[in-house]
């Protein structure tokens, strides 16, 4: 067992009230994020993170590692350094997700949206089908670069319209001069919940 395997194995999860928590971990690991299938930890004294998938999503580690390999050389995506049965190791990106940009008030420009579009186009050119694109997996680094993470669902067969709808919202509303560039978190979460339940009026994104 190598050192990364040991670090991943040190992470123990516990489920409470339908939510997953980290019960214990190696003291050198610092939690920097979590999602629907994994927790992300900063690797001490490096510019890398280890993403550890919790049950029953361990199999996604292999899928995501394979997809990152296909995206190798495309600067919009993190580099993959290692992977194991339930983890991957990728670049640590200093910056903010688009969700954070909206809640903090950091401007999102048309150039950022165009670059995201281009990054997804390059993924398609690599034979992938970018899916599940949302405000939490699109980032703007501290030096203004666009980055996309959480690519495990880039091989789905269905036609995912999330980015198309999100892009329309930026152009139709956000980029208007009078539209607020800082939006409370609870409003964004409410919009997301309505969208996921397919209750969002279609005419608002035409």
C-alpha positions in Angstrom: 0.0 0.0 0.0 1.5 3.3 -1.1 1.3 6.6 0.9 -1.7 7.9 -1.1 -3.5 4.6 -0.6 -2.9 5.0 3.2 -4.1 8.6 3.2 -7.3 7.6 1.3 -7.8 4.6 3.7 -7.5 6.9 6.7 -10.6 8.7 5.7 -13.7 7.2 7.4 -17.2 8.4 6.6 -20.3 8.5 8.7 -23.9 9.1 7.5 -26.2 11.3 9.6 -29.7 12.5 8.6 -29.1 11.5 5.0 -25.8 13.5 4.9 -22.3 12.1 4.8 -19.6 13.4 7.1 -16.0 12.7 7.7 -15.7 10.7 10.9 -11.9 10.6 11.0 -8.9 11.2 8.7 -5.1 11.5 8.7 -4.1 14.7 10.5 -2.2 16.0 7.5 -5.4 16.2 5.4 -7.4 19.4 5.3 -11.0 19.3 4.0 -11.5 22.0 1.3 -14.7 20.8 -0.3 -17.4 18.2 -0.6 -20.1 17.1 -3.0 -22.7 14.5 -3.8 -20.2 11.6 -3.9 -16.8 12.7 -2.4 -14.8 14.9 -0.1 -11.7 16.8 -1.3 -8.6 17.3 0.9 -5.5 19.4 0.4 -2.4 17.3 0.4 0.1 18.9 2.9 3.0 20.9 1.4 1.8 20.4 -2.2 -0.4 22.1 -4.8 -2.5 19.0 -5.1 -5.7 17.7 -3.7 -7.0 14.1 -3.1 -10.6 13.5 -3.8 -11.9 10.6 -1.8 -15.2 9.0 -2.9 -17.5 7.7 -0.2 -19.8 4.6 -0.4 -21.5 3.7 -2.7 -19.6 6.0 -5.2 -16.1 4.6 -4.9 -16.4 3.3 -8.5 -16.5 6.9 -9.8 -12.8 7.3 -8.9 -11.8 5.0 -11.8 -14.3 6.7 -14.2 -13.1 10.2 -13.4 -9.5 9.3 -13.6 -10.0 7.8 -17.1 -11.8 11.0 -18.2 -9.1 13.3 -16.8 -6.6 11.2 -18.9 -8.6 11.9 -22.0 -8.6 15.6 -21.1 -4.8 15.7 -20.6 -3.2 18.7 -22.3 -6.4 20.9 -22.2 -5.5 23.7 -19.8 -9.0 24.3 -18.6 -9.0 21.0 -16.7 -6.8 19.9 -13.7 -3.9 17.5 -14.3 -4.3 14.0 -12.9 -1.3 12.8 -10.8 -2.6 9.5 -9.3 -5.6 7.4 -8.7 -6.7 4.5 -6.6 -9.8 2.3 -5.9 -11.7 5.2 -4.3 -9.6 8.4 -4.9 -7.9 10.6 -7.5 -5.2 13.2 -7.1 -5.4 16.4 -9.1 -4.3 20.1 -9.1 -5.3 22.3 -6.3 -7.0 25.4 -7.8 -6.9 28.6 -5.9 -9.9 30.6 -6.8 -13.7 30.7 -6.6 -16.5 28.7 -8.1 -19.1 30.7 -10.1 -21.5 30.1 -7.2 -19.0 31.8 -4.9 -18.4 34.6 -7.4 -22.2 35.3 -7.5 -22.6 35.3 -3.7 -19.5 37.3 -3.0 -19.9 39.7 -5.9 -16.8 38.8 -8.0 -17.6 39.8 -11.6 -18.1 37.1 -14.2 -17.3 38.4 -17.6 -18.5 37.4 -21.1 -14.9 36.2 -21.7 -15.2 33.8 -18.9 -18.5 32.4 -20.3 -16.9 32.1 -23.8 -13.9 30.2 -22.3 -16.2 27.8 -20.5 -17.9 27.2 -23.8 -14.6 26.6 -25.5 -13.4 24.2 -22.8 -16.6 22.1 -23.1 -16.2 22.2 -26.9 -12.6 20.8 -26.5 -14.0 18.0 -24.3 -16.5 17.1 -27.0 -13.7 17.1 -29.6 -12.0 14.5 -27.3 -15.1 12.2 -27.7 -16.7 13.1 -24.4 -20.2 14.4 -23.6 -19.9 17.1 -20.9 -22.8 16.7 -18.5 -23.9 18.0 -15.1 -22.3 21.4 -15.6 -23.3 23.8 -12.8 -22.1 26.8 -10.8 -20.2 24.6 -8.3 -17.9 22.9 -10.8 -17.0 25.9 -12.9 -14.1 28.0 -11.3 -12.3 31.2 -11.9 -8.7 30.9 -10.5 -7.0 33.8 -8.7 -5.2 34.7 -11.9 -8.5 34.8 -13.9 -8.3 31.5 -15.6 -11.3 29.3 -16.2 -11.2 25.8 -14.8 -13.7 22.9 -14.8 -13.7 20.1 -12.3 -15.9 17.1 -11.4 -15.9 15.5 -14.8 -17.1 12.0 -13.8 -20.3 12.4 -15.7 -18.6 13.5 -19.0 -19.5 10.1 -20.6 -23.2 10.2 -20.0 -25.3 9.5 -23.2 -28.1 11.9 -22.4 -28.3 15.4 -23.8 -27.6 17.6 -20.8 -28.9 21.2 -21.3 -27.7 22.6 -18.0 -24.8 24.6 -19.4 -27.0 25.9 -22.3 -29.6 27.1 -19.9 -27.0 28.6 -17.5 -25.3 30.4 -20.5 -28.7 31.8 -21.6 -29.3 33.1 -18.1 -25.9 34.9 -18.0 -26.6 36.6 -21.4 -30.3 37.3 -20.8 -30.0 38.6 -17.3 -26.6 38.7 -15.5 -24.8 40.8 -18.2 -27.5 43.5 -18.2 -26.1 46.7 -16.7 -28.8 47.0 -14.0 -28.8 43.3 -13.0 -27.2 42.7 -9.5 -23.8 41.1 -9.6 -24.1 39.9 -6.0 -26.9 37.4 -5.3 -27.7 35.9 -1.8 -26.9 32.2 -1.5 -30.5 31.2 -0.5 -31.8 32.7 -3.7 -29.4 30.8 -5.9 -30.2 27.6 -4.0 -33.9 28.3 -4.5 -33.5 28.8 -8.2 -31.5 25.6 -8.4 -34.1 23.6 -6.6 -36.9 24.9 -8.9 -34.7 24.1 -11.9 -34.0 20.6 -10.8 -37.7 19.9 -10.3 -38.3 21.2 -13.9 -40.6 23.8 -12.5 -38.7 26.7 -14.0 -40.8 28.6 -16.6 -39.3 27.9 -20.1 -40.0 31.3 -21.4 -37.5 32.8 -18.9 -34.6 31.1 -20.8 -35.8 31.6 -24.4 
